[in-house]
Amino acid sequence: MAIVSVSREEGSWGGDVARDLATRLGYRLLDKKALLEEAEAYGGISEGAPELLEKQPGLLERLNQERHRYSVLLRTVVYDVALRDNVVFLGRGTGMLLRDVDHALGALFIAPVPARVARIMERGAVGAPAR
């Protein structure tokens, strides 16, 4: 299966590029919403999990059994989807998870700070796509 993993800085419009790429290629997009839906088959992931917020868990969180379950579940979902579909992954550390997969393409979108600040002020920090 063809795999593209998109990472981005907030305000770089990398999410928009990933969505457009998935549409143009006819690939499935696995963003946060789709990942949460896929995870339901395995018991679900809380939207507040550090792994989904793309932040490093603290020491106590890393020692927590529930945190470990989230980490394993996230990997399970990513690998399962990668095996089944042509997919564009958006964030969630998938670039790191898939770095040893020879046929996975990783892309990182960055932008100058002034442009990012202007975009975040215009659209908000979550970068909701303009429609």
C-alpha positions in Angstrom: 0.0 0.0 0.0 1.1 3.6 -0.6 1.8 5.6 2.5 2.3 9.3 3.0 2.9 10.8 6.4 2.5 14.5 6.8 3.9 16.4 9.8 3.4 20.2 10.1 4.1 23.2 12.2 1.0 25.0 13.4 0.0 27.6 10.8 2.0 26.1 8.0 -1.2 24.8 6.2 0.3 21.3 6.1 -3.1 19.9 7.1 -4.7 21.5 4.1 -2.0 20.1 1.8 -2.5 16.6 3.3 -6.3 16.8 2.8 -5.8 18.0 -0.8 -3.2 15.3 -1.5 -5.5 12.6 -0.2 -8.4 13.9 -2.4 -6.3 14.2 -5.5 -4.7 10.8 -5.1 -7.9 9.1 -4.1 -6.2 8.0 -0.9 -7.8 7.7 2.5 -6.9 10.5 4.9 -6.2 9.4 8.5 -6.5 12.6 10.5 -7.4 12.8 14.2 -11.1 12.3 13.6 -10.5 9.2 11.4 -8.0 7.8 13.9 -10.4 8.1 16.7 -13.1 6.3 14.6 -10.6 3.5 13.8 -9.6 3.2 17.4 -13.2 2.4 18.5 -12.7 -1.1 17.2 -10.0 -1.6 19.8 -11.7 0.1 22.8 -11.1 3.7 21.8 -8.7 6.5 22.7 -9.6 9.5 24.8 -9.3 12.8 22.8 -7.2 14.2 25.7 -4.5 11.6 25.4 -1.1 13.3 25.0 -0.4 11.1 22.0 -3.3 12.6 20.1 -2.5 16.1 21.2 1.0 15.6 19.7 2.8 16.5 22.9 5.3 14.6 25.0 3.7 12.8 27.9 5.2 13.7 31.3 7.0 11.2 33.5 4.0 10.1 35.5 1.9 9.8 32.3 4.5 7.5 30.7 4.4 5.3 33.8 0.6 5.1 33.7 -0.9 1.8 32.3 -3.7 3.6 30.5 -1.1 5.8 28.8 0.7 2.6 27.7 -2.5 1.2 26.3 -3.1 4.4 24.3 0.4 4.2 22.9 0.0 0.5 21.8 -3.5 1.3 20.4 -2.2 4.2 18.4 0.5 2.0 16.8 -2.0 -0.7 16.1 -4.4 1.6 14.3 -1.6 3.2 12.3 -0.1 -0.1 11.2 -3.5 -1.7 10.5 -4.6 1.2 8.3 -1.2 1.3 6.5 -1.6 -2.4 5.7 -5.2 -2.0 4.3 -5.3 1.3 2.4 -3.5 3.8 0.3 -3.3 6.5 3.0 -2.2 9.9 3.9 -1.6 10.2 7.6 -1.8 13.6 9.2 0.3 14.1 12.2 0.0 12.0 15.4 3.6 10.9 15.2 3.0 8.7 12.2 6.2 9.9 10.5 8.2 8.5 13.5 6.2 5.2 13.6 6.6 4.6 9.9 10.2 5.8 9.4 11.5 2.3 8.8 8.9 1.5 6.2 10.7 1.7 2.9 7.6 2.6 0.8 6.4 5.3 3.2 7.0 9.0 2.2 7.3 11.5 5.0 6.8 15.2 4.5 7.2 18.1 7.0 5.6 21.4 6.3 7.1 24.5 7.8 6.6 28.2 7.2 8.2 31.4 8.4 7.0 32.6 11.8 5.3 35.8 10.6 3.3 33.8 8.0 2.4 31.2 10.7 1.3 33.8 13.2 -0.9 35.6 10.5 -2.5 32.3 9.5 -3.2 31.3 13.1 -4.7 34.7 13.9 -6.9 34.3 10.8 -8.0 30.7 11.2 -7.3 29.8 14.8 -4.7 27.5 16.2 -6.5 24.3 15.1 -6.2 25.3 11.5 -9.7 24.4 10.4 -9.6 24.0 6.6 -11.2 26.8 4.6 -14.1 25.5 2.6 
